[in-house]
Each structure stands twice: as C-alpha cells, then as structure tokens.
Amino acid sequence: MASMRIGIVGLGTIGKAHWKVIRESSETTLVAISDPTPSALEFARAESVPAYADYREMLEKEKLDGVVVAVPNAQHVPVSLACIERGIPVLVEKPVADEVEAARGMCRAAEAQNVPVLVGHHRRHNTAVQRVRQAIRDGLIGRPVTATVMYNQLKTASYFDLDWRRQAGGGPILINLIHEIDLIRFLFGEIRSLQALSSNAVRGFPVEDTAAVLLQFHSGAIATISVSDTAVTPFSWDLASGEFDLMLGTSDRMKRQKVSSHVFAGTEGSVTLPTLQYYNYHGTVEPGWRSDLNAETLMAEGGDTYVRQIEHFARVIRREEAPLVSGLDGVRTLQATLAVKDAAASGRTIVLSEQ
C-alpha cells in the first residue's frame, strides 16, 4: 500500500501534532510544510523537511496527495480552496471557517471538484467516543433524554500573552466549546434550538471566559454544556481523556484525571466519557430511584486519536472511506457554535436551520 504524501500548512501547536503522527504512521509521509514564521521554517529545515514561507509555492512545487490545513481560523477557507482548485484533498482543522457562508462556499467548491474534505474534529476518532456512540445506537440507554457536558479548566496566565486570545473569537466558545458541540451532535443527533449565557467577569477581557448552553435536539432530548477557561477543576475532556498529552507529547509529565466530564442519559441507562461507565437497572424488579443502580464499564480498544485521524485521512485520500467529519458536518457544528455567541449576546432562543 502506497504511503500518502502529505504537506502541512501552519506549524503551530496543532500543526506540530500533525507533524508527529504523519511521521509515525506507515500510511503517510511528511513531504513539506509551509509557514511564514522564521522559527517554523528553521524547525522544519533542521529536521530536513522542505519548508516554504508561501503555501502556494509548496502546492506548486511539491507532489502532494493531501494537505493538513492548520493555519489560523480566518485562513482555513483560502488555503483549503487553493488545495481544492489543484485537486488535493484536505484535512482542515476546526472550525472549518470563521463564517458559515464561507464554509458553505468551500464545501460547494469541493463538491464541484470532487475533492474530499475532512474536518479536524479529532474526538470522533477517539475509541471511547465511538464506543459510546455505538452503545447509544444499540439502545443501551434507551431513548436519549439528557446530556451533561463540562469543559471547565484553568488556562495559564501566559496563555493569554497572545493578543488574539484576549479578543473576540479567542475565548472558550470558539476554541473549546466547538469541540463539545461537534461531539454532542455525533452522539445525540442534530440540534434544533439553543439558549446561552456568557461572562467575562473574572478576567475582564473583551472576550468571554465562561459560558453555559442549553440545547434541544430534534429528538426532544435536552443537554447542558458549561465551559470556562478560568475555573480550577479536573472536569474537562483535555484533562480527563489524555488527548491533551497526545497533542503536546507530554504523556510523562501531565497527570490524567480519572473523572467523567460527559454524561449521556436515557430511559434505560446512562453512559459516561471518558471513563465509559454504564449505569442501569437491569434485573431490578421495580427500576427507579429507590433501587440500586448497576455499574459496569464498557470496553473500547486503545489507540492514539490523532494517529487514527491521519490514517483515516489516508484512506479518504485513496477513496476507500468517506470522511468521518465531512465539510457539511463542519458547517453544522460551526453554525451551532456561532449561534451560541448570538444567543448569549441577544438573550434569545436561536432556532437552527437544517442546512
């Protein structure tokens, strides 16, 4: 099986995470990178990887089977379109764009050119997430009723040394909540409407530091999400799942917290993430709050989420699989996330379109 020749545009934190797994996987070969910053160019050249300040030069000079787009959000669409115009499949980091219409335009271009687009909502590739999705589909929790999601952790003061992280778009809604929106769509289905509140009371920056969201799904299920980058808790996917370590390569330094940050409950039981606990009343004469709950642990195979994502991208390039997170999926997640900002600003309930 031929190894897919991959280029990376953007060599920040997530770009370097892709660099690592592309080089580790037998299904991919890192061919070149593009990044305008001198430090990124020096990093690549020190590793004997061809480096370009202008991504268009890389696209013209290198023979590429696929490109990972890991640039700032506002550049996702123009870089992806440059690849699509050349017939090169893309793995574009989340959010797929910074505006819904721009994202839709990119999807239309990809469809017209018959070029696959995979959006980098990496959690869908996590084996625990996939196990819970299968459990819900198999009816283990019965009819979905409610979900409770927490993403609350303390980001360091130095994190905000970059100006854009203190401005609109740099807060936890677009940086972190978007992952929770995509995950909850993946597990519970499409969102019909939402309400939200946000606050910048702790840090006082122009951007929010805390938000809470109430979601209603087309199925009738309801969910709540709380998100904050200024709260000291272990209750966040990054700290509980171990994926933060995978991204930064810090598995020997960071301590994984053995807690659940996500609970998905229905009429017959509930499941948790990332701990994979399954609670039910099976075998109970009269199921209900006066009886003891059974507690089981679901089993899931292991595997590095980012490696699984890049190897899926290789199969997408070869047209062996459809993208697990399509461009349209990325549009829907972006639409819902931007609606959270609208709902928080206006105090209104936002009803989402189905497009």
LINBEL-V355524 format. One record per helix or strand. SS is the DSSP state (hx for helix, st for strand). FROM is the first residue (numbers start at 1). TO is the last residue. If there is no record, write none. Layout:
ss/from/to
SS/FROM/TO
SS/FROM/TO
This chain:
ss/from/to
st/4/9
hx/13/24
st/28/34
hx/38/46
st/50/52
hx/55/61
st/66/69
hx/73/85
st/89/93
hx/100/113
st/117/120
hx/122/125
hx/127/137
st/144/152
st/154/154
hx/157/161
hx/163/166
hx/172/188
st/191/199
st/210/217
st/222/228
st/230/230
hx/237/241
hx/243/248
st/262/266
st/269/273
st/277/280
st/294/297
hx/305/317
hx/327/346
st/350/351
